Structures are given as C-alpha cells and as structure tokens.
Amino acid sequence: MFIGKPYQEAEPLDVTDWYRSLEENDGLAPRSIWRFGHALRSFFAAMGMREMMHQTPIVQYETPDPKWLTRSQTMGVISGAPMLTIGYALALRVGELRFLSRESFDPESGKIQVTRLKHKGQRNTYILELDPWALGELNEYLERVDNAIKELSPDSILRDQMFPASVSTIQDRFNARAEPLGLREPGDEHTFHCLRHSKITHLAVAELQEKGVVDELSLSKFAGHLRVETTRLYVHLAARHLAFKS
C-alpha cells in the first residue's frame, strides 16, 4: 500500500500525499484523481471506517463544458443521414448506436430498446420512443434497405443490426457531414459524441423555455447517466445559453 502501513491506520494527510504522487509521478489528471477520491471514500465506508470516509479529501477540478451544436448546426449535420439522425434523436454514444436492433424496434409506435454503455462496461437497457420526425426518417431508411437487399438477392436474410457499421465508419460519416460546416477545425474538432451532448442540451433548453425548470431525473434516465450531477452539467449549460440569448 502507498502509505506503507495498514489501511486501518490511514489519515487524511496520507490521502493527500497519495494524490500528489498520482499527479507528479503517474501523471494523472485532476478528473482521474477526483474519481480515485470517491472510490477511496466508498472503500472506507465498506470497511466501516465512517470517520475516515468523511475526512477523505476530494480533489476539485473544473469540468469543461460538453461540446454541443445549435439546432441549425445539428440539422445541417444529420439531415438526410438516418444513422446520424437516430444517434442524435436518442442521444447515443457511438458504441450504443451499433447495439440498436431491428427486432427491438416497433416501426409504428417508434419505441426502441436502447442499450446504454456506462462506466466500466456496465450495460443498462431502456425503452425509448422516437419523435415522429425521426421515426419517419428511420422507417424510410429501413424500407430502402429492405428493397435494396431483396432486389440484389431475394433469398437474403435481413440483418438484425439496425446500422451495420463500424465505430470508425460512423465517425467518418459524421466527419464528412461536419467538415463543410466548419465543425472539424483544428483544435476544435467535433466528433459524433457531440450529437449526444447536443440532444441532452436541447432537451434541457426546451424544458427551461417551456416550464422554467428541468426534470433532472427524467433527463438523467433518458441520457443513461450514472449520476444526476452529470445531467446538471447540461442543465447549467442550457441555462447559460438562454441567459446569453436574452
């Protein structure tokens, strides 16, 4: 153990020294050290060391704002690109897009099973419902795919994967649509993931405009966040955006 003594004898100063070692010797960023701090608190709690749990210091750091696009920018990227449209509509991570299956999709109601990939590879499944505009675009895309496959080979078995594409192919598709809009400039490159940030932010903006408050628990569930504090980043971002516009 880093402190050179049993964990039962650990003191807050030992934790501070460990943090310094993680930063100076291991080159860890403040965000990583912050996570270690919370893990350490959980460890002390599990060991029944309640006092040490409360005394364990937590490194503070400034969380950068998620990169997101305005509605007009978003539509410029996704319009006419079903894969990107659904990625945005469901606020999907790139890996989650590849988990979408036709079997778990109802083309009439727009309900679809989404597998959220969380920290450390955890998976949770949710049933989400597509907005009518996104549902229409997806159904048109699937009809074109089915017709093309049947025309090439009537006996072909249709794939269950909604969008049979690799992670790199998905990102390349985003890049091709984003570059003409100036969203791939050096030092400020947007990636497919910004569509997820954009959807969550747009939902928060819409709720603030309509109700003056955001249902953080519902938004957190939709986004598949492990902690509601993560969702609040988007709520604060949306509030600043509206304040700037006023």
C-alpha positions as CSV (number, residue, x, y, z in Angstrom):
1,M,0.0,0.0,0.0
2,F,1.3,3.5,-0.8
3,I,1.2,4.8,2.7
4,G,3.4,1.9,4.0
5,K,1.1,0.9,6.8
6,P,-2.3,-0.9,7.2
7,Y,-5.2,0.9,5.8
8,Q,-6.8,1.0,9.2
9,E,-4.2,3.5,10.3
10,A,-4.6,5.8,7.3
11,E,-5.0,9.5,7.9
12,P,-6.2,12.4,5.6
13,L,-2.6,13.5,5.1
14,D,-1.8,10.1,3.7
15,V,-4.5,10.5,1.1
16,T,-3.2,14.0,0.2
17,D,0.3,12.6,-0.3
18,W,-1.1,9.8,-2.5
19,Y,-2.9,12.3,-4.6
20,R,0.3,14.3,-5.1
21,S,2.1,11.1,-6.1
22,L,-0.6,10.2,-8.6
23,E,-0.3,13.7,-10.2
24,E,3.5,14.1,-10.1
25,N,4.7,10.5,-10.6
26,D,1.9,8.9,-12.5
27,G,0.8,12.0,-14.5
28,L,-2.9,11.5,-13.7
29,A,-5.3,14.4,-14.5
30,P,-7.4,16.0,-11.7
31,R,-10.5,14.3,-13.0
32,S,-9.0,10.9,-12.6
33,I,-7.7,11.8,-9.1
34,W,-11.2,13.0,-8.2
35,R,-12.6,9.6,-9.2
36,F,-9.9,7.9,-7.0
37,G,-11.0,10.0,-4.1
38,H,-14.7,9.0,-4.4
39,A,-13.6,5.3,-4.8
40,L,-11.5,5.7,-1.6
41,R,-14.4,7.1,0.3
42,S,-16.5,4.1,-0.8
43,F,-13.7,1.8,0.3
44,F,-13.5,3.3,3.8
45,A,-17.3,3.2,4.1
46,A,-17.3,-0.5,3.2
47,M,-14.6,-1.1,5.8
48,G,-16.7,0.5,8.5
49,M,-14.3,3.5,8.8
50,R,-17.0,6.2,8.7
51,E,-14.9,8.9,10.2
52,M,-12.1,8.4,7.7
53,M,-14.7,8.3,4.9
54,H,-15.9,11.8,5.9
55,Q,-12.3,13.1,6.4
56,T,-11.0,11.8,3.0
57,P,-10.3,15.0,0.9
58,I,-11.6,15.2,-2.7
59,V,-9.7,16.9,-5.4
60,Q,-11.6,19.8,-7.0
61,Y,-11.4,20.4,-10.8
62,E,-13.2,22.5,-13.4
63,T,-15.3,20.3,-15.6
64,P,-15.1,21.5,-19.2
65,D,-18.5,22.2,-20.9
66,P,-19.6,19.4,-23.2
67,K,-19.2,20.3,-26.9
68,W,-22.6,20.7,-28.5
69,L,-24.2,22.1,-31.6
70,T,-27.0,24.6,-32.1
71,R,-30.2,23.2,-33.6
72,S,-29.4,24.6,-37.0
73,Q,-25.9,23.1,-36.9
74,T,-27.3,19.8,-35.8
75,M,-29.8,19.7,-38.6
76,G,-27.1,20.6,-41.1
77,V,-25.1,17.5,-39.9
78,I,-27.9,15.0,-39.6
79,S,-30.3,15.9,-42.3
80,G,-30.6,13.1,-44.8
81,A,-28.3,10.9,-42.8
82,P,-30.5,8.3,-40.9
83,M,-27.6,6.9,-38.9
84,L,-26.7,10.3,-37.5
85,T,-30.3,11.3,-37.1
86,I,-31.1,8.4,-34.8
87,G,-27.8,8.9,-33.0
88,Y,-28.9,12.4,-32.2
89,A,-32.6,11.6,-31.5
90,L,-31.7,9.0,-28.9
91,A,-28.6,10.8,-27.6
92,L,-26.5,7.7,-28.3
93,R,-22.8,7.1,-27.7
94,V,-21.1,5.7,-30.8
95,G,-21.0,2.2,-29.4
96,E,-24.6,2.3,-28.4
97,L,-25.7,3.1,-32.0
98,R,-24.2,-0.3,-33.0
99,F,-26.3,-2.1,-30.4
100,L,-29.6,-1.0,-32.0
101,S,-31.5,-3.9,-33.4
102,R,-34.5,-4.1,-35.7
103,E,-36.0,-6.8,-33.6
104,S,-36.4,-4.5,-30.6
105,F,-37.9,-1.6,-32.7
106,D,-41.6,-1.0,-33.3
107,P,-41.9,0.9,-36.6
108,E,-45.5,2.1,-35.7
109,S,-45.0,3.4,-32.1
110,G,-41.4,4.4,-32.5
111,K,-40.4,2.5,-29.4
112,I,-37.0,1.1,-29.4
113,Q,-34.7,-0.7,-27.0
114,V,-31.5,1.2,-26.2
115,T,-28.5,-0.4,-24.5
116,R,-26.7,2.3,-22.6
117,L,-22.9,1.7,-22.1
118,K,-22.0,3.1,-18.8
119,H,-18.7,3.4,-16.9
120,K,-16.6,0.2,-16.6
121,G,-18.5,-1.5,-19.4
122,Q,-21.8,-1.7,-17.5
123,R,-24.9,-2.0,-19.6
124,N,-28.5,-1.0,-19.0
125,T,-31.4,-1.3,-21.3
126,Y,-34.2,1.2,-21.7
127,I,-37.2,1.5,-24.0
128,L,-37.2,5.0,-25.6
129,E,-39.6,6.5,-28.1
130,L,-38.5,8.3,-31.2
131,D,-40.0,11.6,-32.1
132,P,-42.3,11.4,-35.2
133,W,-39.8,13.2,-37.5
134,A,-37.0,10.8,-36.5
135,L,-39.3,7.8,-36.7
136,G,-40.4,8.7,-40.2
137,E,-36.8,9.0,-41.4
138,L,-35.8,5.7,-39.9
139,N,-38.8,3.9,-41.4
140,E,-38.0,5.3,-44.8
141,Y,-34.3,4.2,-44.4
142,L,-35.3,0.7,-43.4
143,E,-37.7,0.4,-46.3
144,R,-34.9,1.4,-48.8
145,V,-32.5,-1.1,-47.2
146,D,-35.1,-3.9,-47.4
147,N,-35.9,-3.2,-51.0
148,A,-32.2,-3.0,-52.0
149,I,-31.4,-6.3,-50.3
150,K,-34.4,-8.1,-51.9
151,E,-33.6,-6.7,-55.3
152,L,-30.0,-7.9,-55.1
153,S,-30.9,-11.3,-53.6
154,P,-34.5,-12.2,-52.8
155,D,-33.4,-15.1,-50.6
156,S,-31.1,-12.9,-48.4
157,I,-31.7,-12.9,-44.7
158,L,-32.0,-9.3,-43.4
159,R,-29.6,-8.3,-40.7
160,D,-31.0,-7.6,-37.3
161,Q,-28.4,-4.8,-36.7
162,M,-30.1,-1.5,-37.4
163,F,-26.9,0.2,-38.7
164,P,-24.3,-2.4,-39.6
165,A,-21.3,-0.1,-39.5
166,S,-18.0,0.0,-37.5
167,V,-17.2,2.8,-35.0
168,S,-14.7,4.3,-37.4
169,T,-17.3,4.3,-40.3
170,I,-19.8,6.0,-38.1
171,Q,-17.3,8.7,-37.1
172,D,-16.2,9.1,-40.7
173,R,-19.8,9.6,-41.7
174,F,-20.1,12.4,-39.1
175,N,-16.8,14.0,-40.2
176,A,-18.0,14.1,-43.8
177,R,-21.1,16.0,-42.8
178,A,-19.5,18.2,-40.2
179,E,-16.4,19.4,-42.1
180,P,-18.3,21.6,-44.7
181,L,-19.9,23.3,-41.8
182,G,-16.6,24.2,-40.2
183,L,-17.0,21.8,-37.3
184,R,-13.8,20.0,-37.8
185,E,-11.4,22.9,-37.5
186,P,-8.0,22.0,-35.9
187,G,-8.2,22.5,-32.1
188,D,-11.9,22.5,-32.1
189,E,-12.8,19.2,-33.7
190,H,-16.4,18.0,-33.0
191,T,-17.0,14.2,-33.0
192,F,-20.0,12.0,-33.3
193,H,-20.3,12.2,-29.5
194,C,-21.3,15.9,-29.7
195,L,-24.6,14.8,-31.1
196,R,-25.3,13.2,-27.8
197,H,-24.3,16.4,-25.9
198,S,-26.5,18.4,-28.3
199,K,-29.6,16.3,-27.8
200,I,-29.4,16.4,-24.0
201,T,-28.7,20.2,-24.1
202,H,-31.6,20.8,-26.5
203,L,-34.0,18.9,-24.2
204,A,-32.8,21.0,-21.2
205,V,-33.2,24.2,-23.2
206,A,-36.7,23.3,-24.3
207,E,-37.8,22.4,-20.8
208,L,-36.4,25.6,-19.4
209,Q,-38.2,27.7,-22.0
210,E,-41.5,25.8,-21.5
211,K,-41.5,25.3,-17.8
212,G,-38.7,27.3,-16.3
213,V,-37.3,24.1,-14.7
214,V,-35.8,20.8,-15.9
215,D,-36.9,17.4,-14.7
216,E,-33.4,16.3,-14.0
217,L,-34.3,12.7,-13.0
218,S,-36.2,12.1,-16.2
219,L,-33.5,13.7,-18.3
220,S,-30.8,11.6,-16.5
221,K,-32.7,8.4,-17.2
222,F,-33.1,9.3,-20.8
223,A,-29.4,10.0,-21.1
224,G,-28.4,6.9,-19.2
225,H,-26.3,8.9,-16.7
226,L,-24.9,7.1,-13.7
227,R,-25.2,10.3,-11.6
228,V,-27.7,13.1,-11.8
229,E,-24.8,15.5,-11.2
230,T,-23.7,14.7,-14.7
231,T,-27.1,15.7,-16.0
232,R,-26.8,19.0,-14.2
233,L,-23.9,20.0,-16.3
234,Y,-26.2,20.1,-19.3
235,V,-28.9,22.0,-17.3
236,H,-26.4,24.6,-16.3
237,L,-25.1,24.8,-19.9
238,A,-28.7,25.3,-21.2
239,A,-29.4,28.0,-18.6
240,R,-26.2,29.9,-19.5
241,H,-27.2,29.6,-23.2
242,L,-30.6,31.1,-22.6
243,A,-29.2,33.8,-20.4
244,F,-26.8,34.8,-23.1
245,K,-29.5,35.0,-25.7
246,S,-31.8,37.2,-23.5
